[in-house]
Amino acid sequence: MKIKLYFLFFSIFLSISCNKIQEKSFYYENINTELIEIKNNSNKTAKFKILINNNDFSSETAIISFIKNMENEYENEPLEMKAFRFVRDFSFHENPISEINWTFSPLVLINSLGGALCGSRSAVLTNILHKLGFDARSWCIEGHVVTEVFSNNKWKVLDVDNGMYYFNNNMEIASYQELCSEEDLIINPICELIDKNDFYYSWIYSKRMADLYSSLDDNCIFNNTYSEDLENMEIIFELPANSKIKFPISEKYSTNLYSYLELTIPKSHNTKINFPLVLAGIKGKGKIKYQNQVLDIENFNIEDLLKNQENISFDYEILENENTLKLYYFINPFLFKSNDVNELKLIGENLNNIQFKQYIRNDFSFYYTRKQSPMYNLLDSLIYKNPEFINQDTSNFNADYIEYIINTLENNKTIEQNFDINKFKTEFISICELPKKYSKTDYLSYLKRENTILLLLQLLEFNKLSKENY
């Protein structure tokens, strides 16, 4: 009987030990690390959340706690302004992956997408302000969306997408009503927050901006609601046995470009996956089950799902896996703002056989889901109409190809009527400048052929250039 009791005690202890919460840290220097790989060498799924320098954004509660504990930017900085800074600094303006209201979730934007248009960024700020206890709302003003929060007995407009707010004559942050009725608060600002030489100055303090507020007929409250399931979600990664993830972690990649995390699952490994990031694409051969649909991996069109599905799911089941499977997820590059020496900490279960590796970025390629679009194919085909582009090294190819595209646009009178070529060139050059500041390898990883075409495609689409008028 005594032996049985000892065995029972040992079994219970073993069960508790195997499932106890563990912590595992990896320290890396910013100068020597650009990619991190986390591999699960065990035969069981590892479950964990990831903290970089102890910044925890794994739940809405954790995000609220982070904002409350942010250092003041100035003396007695109000809490609503810390929330404004948080969304402004941990997200960026970019063509949306989707415009459905699951992008209004703070967890989805801050942890995964990073980029969005004004509607999603304002909605996320408004939702965070609600969680902080404020009365807040989002206003749609002729296609632009801003947040208005009630604080200290006054409404205040915070334009998080432009990183901007305006002052009234009492040097208080102006309300929606004040901005609608007094255009001078915008056109002739009492206090300017950006320098006149700033690229965006002429837009922020323009008559056009003032007109967005004053054109009341089409202004309305913007619906910022999102699923309760997303409110209660926690960002816990489930890394299958013998699988690995790889993602960029250097601060120099914290730019206004979408980044991807790569999950690699070995051949013949069929498994259920719960990965709380937005799926960007899949490479491999086999079948996957998603939202009760069995889909062929080679023909899995994630773009259509993202644009059309009302409710997003992070659950997938690999039914057939004929070779190594790679899944690509959006991961917010702004999470990786770092120090000289940094800590990446995992908190979770089954971490004993987790292995960390660090890399200088030289072989990591991104998966782009938009390659099949007609405009992409059209831009790509221009290479083969000009033999001088073929077999060039990457740097010369990019320079010549970009110049050719711009000349083509400038010489097309139909395009000229509906397309601001100077604005396009300015935007493209500004995007190219950042990677050019770093090594040739970094520059080429951004602007190799497929990246160049994708960047051109996004800028052309953003400026309303379609295949038809091209």
Buried (B, 14 or more C-beta within 10 A) or exposed (E): EEEEEEEEEEEEEEEEEEEEEBEBEBEBEBEEBBBBBBBBEBEEBBBBBBBBEEBBBBBBEBBBEBBEEBEEEEEEEBBBBBBBBBBBEBBBBBEBBBEBBBBBBBBBBBBBBBBBBBBBBBBBBBBBBBBBEBEBBBBBBBEBBBBBBBBEEBBBBBBBBBBBBBBBEEEEBBBBEBBBEBBEBBEEBEEBBBEEEEEEBEEBBBEEBBEBBBEEEEBEEBEBEBBEEBBEBEBBBBBBBBBBBBBBBBBBBBBBBBBBBBBBBBEEBBBEBEBBBBBBBBBBBBBBBBEEEEBEBEEBEBBEBBEEBEEBBBEBEBBBBEEBBBBBBBBBBBBBBBEEEBBBBBBBBBBEBBEBEBBBBEEBEBBBBBBEBEBBEBBBEBBEEEEEBEEBEBBEBBBBBBEBBBEEBBEBEEBEEEBEBEEBBEBBEEBBEBBBEBEEEBBBBBBBBBBBBBBBBBBBBEBEBEEEEB
